[in-house]
Amino acid sequence: MTGNTIHLARAGTVATITLNRPDKRNALDIAMWAQLIDAVDAADADAAVKVIVVTGEGRTFAAGQDIEELGKAARDPSWAETAADVIYRSQKRLHTAAKPTIAKIRGACIGGGNGIALCCDFRFADTTALFGITAAKLGIAYPLLDTKRLVDVVGAARAKDILFTGRTFGADEALSLGMIDRLVAPEKLDETVAAYAAQLGENSQYSIRAGKRMIQAIIDGAADETPETRRAFVDAFGGADFKEGQAAFMGKRPPKFTFS
């Protein structure tokens, strides 16, 4: 599946969504946000896909929102409403993907690019990566859910520093803040992401997806079991993955899970 500025390709069990506007440093316009929804839908629906990787074409992840296009908002408030809706739905779709998601980050990861990265379960970057949220330098408000994801990762005080100053900072600081999970040399990024995706692909997808739902429920404030979380625990014991996992453990062999 290929959109004009979002590409989706599958290699084995990994789907890669590429922000593909390199002449604009992958600056995000409304068409890209809309195509991102379709790409995540397709990757989530593909039974062969176990991991979704999001990256940028060339040397940049995404340099932020297309500022020229944002100028339309000042002239047409209805356009701003449309943009807010599309961006919200796009990030929500990526954030709620059933399958594990990894942002593979090179170069600038600014503003909306940072928002996309924070929607992913993991963020792997190389030493060229540069982060920042420059809303305060543009006179715009960073949306609530984007801000919540930032706070969830770095804490309130550090989120305020990032938002209020609008400064950019390097990958070393991003790692210390917890904004990225792995930091490697540029020549190691592809193989590091591929190896991690392969590791996830070998494990039970039932377990991974249940775990993802449980963790998100906790982040969203859950502090006790619900009928849905109890069901996920109980149903696992009747599933094919548990039967295979138990048999593999008893037989002292690697498991071959089939849940998709």
C-alpha positions as CSV (number, residue, x, y, z in Angstrom):
1,M,0.0,0.0,0.0
2,T,1.4,3.4,-1.0
3,G,-0.1,6.8,-0.4
4,N,1.3,10.0,-1.9
5,T,3.3,10.8,1.2
6,I,2.9,7.8,3.5
7,H,4.2,4.4,2.4
8,L,3.3,1.1,3.9
9,A,5.4,-2.0,3.2
10,R,5.6,-5.5,4.8
11,A,8.7,-7.6,5.1
12,G,8.0,-10.9,6.9
13,T,6.1,-10.1,10.1
14,V,7.1,-6.4,10.2
15,A,5.1,-3.6,8.6
16,T,7.0,-0.4,8.0
17,I,5.1,2.9,7.7
18,T,7.3,5.6,6.2
19,L,6.7,9.3,6.3
20,N,7.6,10.1,2.8
21,R,8.0,13.8,2.1
22,P,11.8,14.2,2.1
23,D,11.8,17.4,0.1
24,K,10.0,19.0,3.1
25,R,12.0,17.1,5.7
26,N,8.8,15.0,6.1
27,A,6.9,18.0,7.4
28,L,3.3,16.8,8.2
29,D,0.4,18.1,6.2
30,I,-3.3,17.1,6.6
31,A,-3.1,14.6,3.7
32,M,-0.3,12.7,5.5
33,W,-2.2,12.6,8.8
34,A,-5.2,11.1,6.9
35,Q,-3.0,8.6,5.1
36,L,-1.4,7.5,8.4
37,I,-4.8,6.4,9.6
38,D,-5.2,4.2,6.6
39,A,-1.7,2.8,6.9
40,V,-2.2,1.8,10.6
41,D,-5.6,0.3,9.8
42,A,-4.0,-1.9,7.1
43,A,-1.1,-3.0,9.2
44,D,-3.3,-3.9,12.1
45,A,-5.6,-5.8,9.9
46,D,-2.9,-7.8,8.2
47,A,-2.7,-11.2,10.1
48,A,0.9,-11.7,9.0
49,V,2.1,-8.5,10.7
50,K,3.3,-8.8,14.3
51,V,5.2,-5.4,14.7
52,I,4.6,-2.0,13.2
53,V,7.7,0.3,12.6
54,V,7.2,4.0,11.9
55,T,10.0,6.0,10.3
56,G,10.9,8.9,8.1
57,E,12.3,8.8,4.6
58,G,15.9,10.0,4.3
59,R,17.7,11.6,7.2
60,T,14.7,13.1,9.0
61,F,11.9,11.5,11.0
62,A,9.6,14.5,10.8
63,A,10.4,18.2,11.1
64,G,7.0,19.0,12.5
65,Q,3.8,20.3,11.1
66,D,3.8,22.0,7.7
67,I,3.9,25.6,8.9
68,E,2.9,27.0,5.5
69,E,-0.3,24.8,5.6
70,L,-1.0,25.8,9.2
71,G,-1.3,29.4,7.9
72,K,-4.7,28.4,6.6
73,A,-5.9,28.2,10.1
74,A,-5.5,31.9,10.7
75,R,-7.5,32.7,7.6
76,D,-10.2,30.0,8.0
77,P,-11.2,28.7,11.5
78,S,-13.2,25.9,9.9
79,W,-9.9,24.5,8.4
80,A,-8.4,24.6,11.9
81,E,-11.3,22.5,13.2
82,T,-10.8,20.0,10.4
83,A,-7.1,19.8,11.0
84,A,-7.6,19.3,14.7
85,D,-9.9,16.4,14.0
86,V,-7.7,14.6,11.5
87,I,-4.6,15.0,13.6
88,Y,-6.5,13.7,16.7
89,R,-7.9,10.7,14.9
90,S,-4.6,9.9,13.3
91,Q,-2.6,9.9,16.5
92,K,-5.3,8.1,18.4
93,R,-5.3,5.4,15.8
94,L,-1.5,4.9,16.0
95,H,-1.6,5.0,19.8
96,T,-4.3,2.4,20.0
97,A,-2.8,0.0,17.4
98,A,-3.3,-3.6,18.7
99,K,0.2,-4.6,17.6
100,P,3.5,-3.3,19.1
101,T,4.8,-0.1,17.5
102,I,8.3,1.1,17.2
103,A,9.3,4.6,16.1
104,K,12.7,4.5,14.3
105,I,14.1,8.0,14.5
106,R,16.9,9.6,12.5
107,G,17.4,13.4,12.4
108,A,14.8,15.9,13.4
109,C,11.8,14.7,15.4
110,I,10.0,17.9,16.1
111,G,6.4,19.0,17.0
112,G,4.0,16.7,15.3
113,G,6.8,14.2,14.6
114,N,7.5,14.1,18.3
115,G,3.7,13.5,18.7
116,I,3.9,10.5,16.4
117,A,6.9,9.1,18.1
118,L,5.2,9.4,21.5
119,C,2.2,7.4,20.1
120,C,4.4,4.4,19.6
121,D,5.2,1.8,22.2
122,F,8.9,2.2,21.8
123,R,11.3,4.9,20.4
124,F,14.7,3.8,19.0
125,A,16.9,6.6,17.8
126,D,20.4,7.1,16.4
127,T,22.8,9.8,17.5
128,T,21.7,12.2,14.8
129,A,18.2,12.5,16.3
130,L,17.1,15.9,17.5
131,F,13.9,16.5,19.5
132,G,11.7,19.4,20.4
133,I,8.2,20.8,20.6
134,T,8.3,24.4,19.3
135,A,4.6,25.4,19.9
136,A,5.7,28.3,22.2
137,K,7.8,29.7,19.3
138,L,4.8,29.6,17.0
139,G,2.1,30.9,19.3
140,I,0.1,27.7,19.1
141,A,-1.3,25.3,21.7
142,Y,0.0,21.8,21.9
143,P,-3.1,19.5,22.1
144,L,-4.1,17.9,25.4
145,L,-3.5,14.2,24.4
146,D,-0.1,15.0,22.9
147,T,0.7,16.8,26.1
148,K,-0.5,13.9,28.2
149,R,1.6,11.4,26.4
150,L,4.6,13.7,26.9
151,V,3.8,14.0,30.6
152,D,3.3,10.2,30.9
153,V,6.9,9.7,29.5
154,V,8.9,12.5,31.1
155,G,6.9,13.9,34.0
156,A,5.1,17.2,34.5
157,A,8.1,19.4,35.3
158,R,10.2,18.2,32.3
159,A,7.2,18.5,30.0
160,K,6.8,22.1,31.1
161,D,10.5,22.8,30.3
162,I,10.1,21.2,26.9
163,L,6.9,23.0,26.1
164,F,7.6,26.4,27.7
165,T,11.1,26.9,26.2
166,G,10.4,25.3,22.8
167,R,14.0,24.3,22.7
168,T,15.5,21.5,20.7
169,F,17.8,18.9,22.3
170,G,19.8,16.0,21.3
171,A,19.4,12.2,21.6
172,D,21.6,11.9,24.7
173,E,19.2,14.2,26.6
174,A,16.2,12.5,25.1
175,L,17.5,9.2,26.4
176,S,18.1,10.6,29.9
177,L,14.5,12.0,29.9
178,G,13.1,8.6,28.9
179,M,11.8,10.0,25.5
180,I,13.7,7.2,23.7
181,D,14.3,3.7,24.7
182,R,17.4,2.8,22.7
183,L,20.2,5.1,21.4
184,V,22.7,3.6,18.9
185,A,25.2,4.7,16.2
186,P,23.6,5.6,12.8
187,E,24.9,2.5,11.2
188,K,23.3,0.3,13.9
189,L,19.8,1.7,13.9
190,D,18.2,-0.5,11.2
191,E,19.7,-3.8,12.6
192,T,18.8,-2.8,16.2
193,V,15.1,-2.2,15.3
194,A,15.0,-5.3,13.2
195,A,16.4,-7.5,15.9
196,Y,14.0,-6.2,18.5
197,A,11.0,-6.6,16.2
198,A,12.1,-10.2,15.5
199,Q,12.3,-10.8,19.3
200,L,8.8,-9.6,19.7
201,G,7.6,-11.6,16.8
202,E,8.8,-14.9,18.4
203,N,6.7,-14.4,21.5
204,S,3.0,-14.9,22.0
205,Q,1.1,-12.2,20.3
206,Y,-1.9,-12.9,22.6
207,S,0.3,-12.2,25.6
208,I,1.9,-9.1,24.0
209,R,-1.4,-7.5,22.9
210,A,-3.1,-8.3,26.3
211,G,-0.1,-6.7,28.0
212,K,-0.3,-3.6,25.9
213,R,-4.0,-3.2,26.8
214,M,-3.3,-3.7,30.5
215,I,-0.5,-1.2,30.6
216,Q,-2.6,1.4,28.7
217,A,-5.5,0.9,31.1
218,I,-3.1,1.5,34.1
219,I,-1.7,4.7,32.4
220,D,-5.3,5.8,31.9
221,G,-6.0,5.4,35.6
222,A,-7.2,1.8,36.1
223,A,-6.4,0.5,39.6
224,D,-8.5,-2.7,39.8
225,E,-9.7,-5.5,37.6
226,T,-12.5,-5.1,35.2
227,P,-14.6,-7.8,33.6
228,E,-12.5,-7.3,30.4
229,T,-9.1,-7.6,32.1
230,R,-10.3,-10.7,34.1
231,R,-11.5,-12.3,30.8
232,A,-8.2,-11.8,29.1
233,F,-6.5,-13.6,32.0
234,V,-9.0,-16.5,32.1
235,D,-9.4,-16.9,28.4
236,A,-5.6,-17.3,27.8
237,F,-5.6,-20.8,29.4
238,G,-8.0,-22.1,26.8
239,G,-6.0,-20.6,23.9
240,A,-3.7,-22.2,21.4
241,D,-0.7,-20.0,22.5
242,F,-0.9,-21.2,26.1
243,K,-1.1,-24.9,25.0
244,E,1.9,-24.4,22.8
245,G,3.8,-22.5,25.4
246,Q,3.2,-25.1,28.0
247,A,4.1,-27.9,25.6
248,A,7.3,-26.2,24.6
249,F,8.3,-25.6,28.2
250,M,7.7,-29.2,29.1
251,G,9.5,-30.4,26.0
252,K,12.4,-28.0,26.5
253,R,12.1,-26.6,23.0
254,P,11.3,-23.1,21.6
255,P,7.6,-22.4,21.2
256,K,5.9,-21.8,17.9
257,F,3.0,-19.6,18.6
258,T,0.1,-19.3,16.1
259,F,-2.1,-16.4,17.5
260,S,-2.3,-13.6,14.9
